[in-house]
Amino acid sequence: MSVVEVDVRQEFQEIIGFGGAFTEASAFIFAHMEPEKQREIVNAYFHPKEGIGYNFGRIPMNSCDFSLGSYSCDDIAGDVELKYFNIERDKIFIIPLVKEAIKVRGEPLNILISPWSPPGWMKTNRRMTHGGEVKEEYRATWALFYARFIKAYESEGIPIWGLTVQNEPDATQIWESCRFTPEAERDFIRDYLGPILAREGLSNKKIMAWDHNRDLVYERAKV
């Protein structure tokens, strides 16, 4: 039998919370449950006394591998000013579930947003799936996309704590995915995402790089 000894006298990284993802698939299933079962599930996850008290939630920005289909908040090709940006689809299933979790928790729920892919028209492979990269001419637009998404959610009464640049930036998947090299992720934050969030009054949001497996986190951090 293995034995794990915890030395509470030494402190290293701080754990700021635990949580799960509000995906469209899970929210869809939740929406089709009986009200009694809905209350049971939300309490089990988010109630600070009756449940395990999750204090973090992750929301995909655009569709992910646990969505009902592939979509983005602006599928109008060439809309660099994001005039057609909207979160109407998220209002159907995801946002009602998030609001219920916030209500049940009764305390702040830290929300983290993460994109699996930009809209296909912004990418080198012209589709949201199978990797690809953000085209240079759309990097500023993609950075603005984060700001619009944050503001749209906050207008719904859902405060956003922070964001990651890209889910699994080193993976090409058959589902929504987009590749960022360490240098590309660094430069995108420095030249586009950081400045645009600051310009939009969102400089208080946490930005996290390398939203991926931990085995290579140090290599990414060195860049």
C-alpha positions in Angstrom: 0.0 0.0 0.0 1.3 3.4 -0.9 1.5 6.1 1.8 1.4 9.8 1.1 2.8 12.1 3.7 1.8 15.8 3.6 4.1 18.3 5.3 1.9 21.2 6.2 4.9 23.2 7.3 6.0 23.8 3.7 3.9 25.8 1.3 4.5 26.0 -2.4 1.8 26.7 -5.0 -1.5 28.2 -3.7 -4.7 26.4 -4.7 -7.3 29.0 -5.3 -10.2 26.7 -6.1 -11.8 23.7 -7.7 -14.6 23.5 -10.3 -15.9 22.1 -13.6 -16.9 23.2 -17.1 -20.3 24.6 -18.1 -20.4 23.0 -21.6 -23.4 23.2 -23.9 -23.8 19.4 -23.7 -24.0 19.3 -19.9 -26.3 22.4 -19.9 -28.6 20.8 -22.5 -28.9 17.6 -20.4 -29.5 19.7 -17.3 -32.3 21.7 -19.0 -34.2 18.5 -19.8 -34.2 17.2 -16.2 -37.0 17.5 -13.8 -36.8 20.5 -11.5 -36.2 18.4 -8.4 -33.2 16.6 -10.1 -31.8 20.0 -11.3 -31.8 21.3 -7.7 -30.2 18.1 -6.5 -27.3 18.3 -9.0 -26.6 22.1 -8.6 -26.6 21.7 -4.8 -24.3 18.7 -5.0 -21.7 20.7 -7.0 -22.1 24.3 -5.9 -23.7 24.6 -2.5 -21.0 25.5 0.1 -22.6 23.3 2.8 -24.9 20.8 1.3 -22.5 20.0 -1.6 -18.8 20.1 -2.4 -18.8 23.8 -2.9 -17.2 24.3 -6.3 -15.9 27.9 -6.5 -14.7 27.8 -10.1 -16.5 27.4 -13.4 -15.1 27.2 -16.9 -17.1 28.4 -19.9 -16.1 27.6 -23.5 -15.9 30.7 -25.7 -17.5 29.4 -28.9 -18.1 25.7 -29.3 -16.0 22.9 -27.9 -15.8 19.1 -28.1 -18.8 19.0 -25.6 -21.1 21.2 -27.6 -24.2 20.2 -29.6 -22.6 21.4 -32.8 -19.8 23.6 -34.1 -20.5 27.3 -33.8 -19.0 30.6 -32.9 -20.3 33.9 -31.6 -19.6 35.5 -34.9 -19.8 33.3 -38.0 -19.9 36.2 -40.5 -16.7 36.0 -42.5 -14.6 39.2 -42.5 -16.5 40.9 -39.7 -13.3 42.4 -38.3 -15.3 44.9 -36.1 -17.4 42.1 -34.7 -20.7 43.9 -35.6 -22.5 40.6 -35.6 -21.0 39.2 -32.4 -23.6 37.7 -30.1 -24.0 35.1 -27.3 -27.6 34.2 -28.2 -26.9 30.5 -28.4 -25.3 30.5 -25.0 -28.4 32.1 -23.6 -30.4 28.9 -24.4 -28.7 26.4 -22.2 -25.3 27.5 -20.8 -26.2 30.9 -19.2 -29.3 29.6 -17.3 -27.2 26.9 -15.7 -24.4 29.3 -14.8 -26.9 31.6 -13.2 -28.5 28.8 -11.2 -25.0 27.7 -9.9 -24.3 31.3 -8.8 -27.6 31.5 -7.0 -27.1 28.2 -5.2 -23.5 29.0 -4.2 -24.5 32.3 -2.6 -20.9 33.4 -2.7 -18.6 34.5 -5.6 -18.2 31.9 -8.3 -15.0 32.5 -10.3 -15.7 32.1 -14.0 -12.8 31.3 -16.4 -13.4 31.5 -20.1 -11.5 29.4 -22.6 -11.6 29.2 -26.4 -11.2 25.9 -28.2 -11.1 27.7 -31.6 -11.7 31.1 -33.2 -14.3 31.2 -36.0 -13.1 29.3 -39.0 -12.8 32.4 -41.1 -10.1 33.7 -38.8 -7.9 30.6 -39.2 -5.3 29.3 -41.7 -7.3 26.1 -42.3 -10.6 27.9 -42.6 -12.5 25.7 -40.1 -12.8 25.5 -36.4 -11.8 21.9 -36.2 -8.5 20.1 -37.0 -6.0 22.7 -35.6 -4.8 25.5 -37.8 -3.6 28.9 -36.5 -5.0 32.4 -36.2 -4.3 34.4 -39.3 -2.0 37.4 -38.7 -4.6 39.8 -40.2 -7.2 38.6 -37.7 -5.2 38.5 -34.4 -6.4 42.0 -33.3 -10.0 40.9 -34.1 -9.6 37.7 -32.2 -8.2 39.6 -29.2 -11.3 41.9 -29.3 -13.4 38.8 -29.4 -12.4 37.9 -25.8 -13.3 41.4 -24.6 -16.7 41.2 -26.3 -17.4 37.8 -24.8 -16.5 39.0 -21.3 -18.7 42.1 -21.5 -21.6 40.1 -23.0 -21.5 37.6 -20.1 -21.1 40.4 -17.5 -24.1 42.1 -19.0 -26.0 38.9 -18.1 -24.9 39.3 -14.5 -22.1 36.7 -14.7 -18.8 38.2 -13.6 -15.7 36.9 -15.4 -12.6 36.2 -13.2 -10.2 35.4 -16.0 -9.4 33.6 -19.2 -7.0 31.3 -20.9 -5.6 32.1 -24.3 -6.3 28.7 -25.9 -7.5 25.3 -24.8 -4.7 22.7 -25.6 -2.6 25.1 -27.7 -0.2 22.3 -28.7 -2.8 19.8 -30.0 -4.5 19.3 -33.4 -7.8 17.6 -32.7 -10.7 16.4 -34.9 -12.9 18.7 -32.8 -12.5 22.5 -32.2 -8.8 23.3 -31.9 -6.2 25.9 -32.7 -2.4 25.8 -32.4 -0.2 28.4 -30.6 3.6 27.9 -30.4 5.1 29.2 -27.1 6.3 32.3 -29.0 3.0 32.8 -30.8 1.1 32.7 -27.5 3.6 35.1 -25.8 3.4 37.5 -28.7 -0.4 37.4 -28.9 -0.7 38.3 -25.3 1.9 41.0 -25.5 0.8 42.6 -28.8 -2.9 42.1 -28.9 -4.8 40.5 -26.0 -3.2 42.4 -23.2 -3.4 45.8 -24.8 -7.0 45.3 -26.1 -8.3 44.1 -22.7 -6.6 47.2 -21.1 -8.2 49.4 -23.7 -11.6 47.9 -23.1 -11.3 48.4 -19.3 -10.7 44.7 -18.6 -7.1 44.8 -17.3 -8.2 43.3 -14.0 -8.9 39.9 -15.7 -6.5 37.1 -15.1 -4.7 35.9 -18.3 -3.4 32.3 -18.2 -1.1 30.7 -20.8 -0.6 27.0 -21.5 -4.1 25.7 -20.9 -2.8 22.2 -21.5 -1.1 19.2 -19.8 1.2 20.0 -16.9 4.2 18.1 -18.1 5.3 20.9 -20.5 4.3 23.9 -18.4 7.8 24.8 -17.5 9.0 24.7 -21.1 6.1 27.1 -22.1 6.8 29.4 -19.1 10.5 29.8 -20.1 9.4 31.6 -23.2 
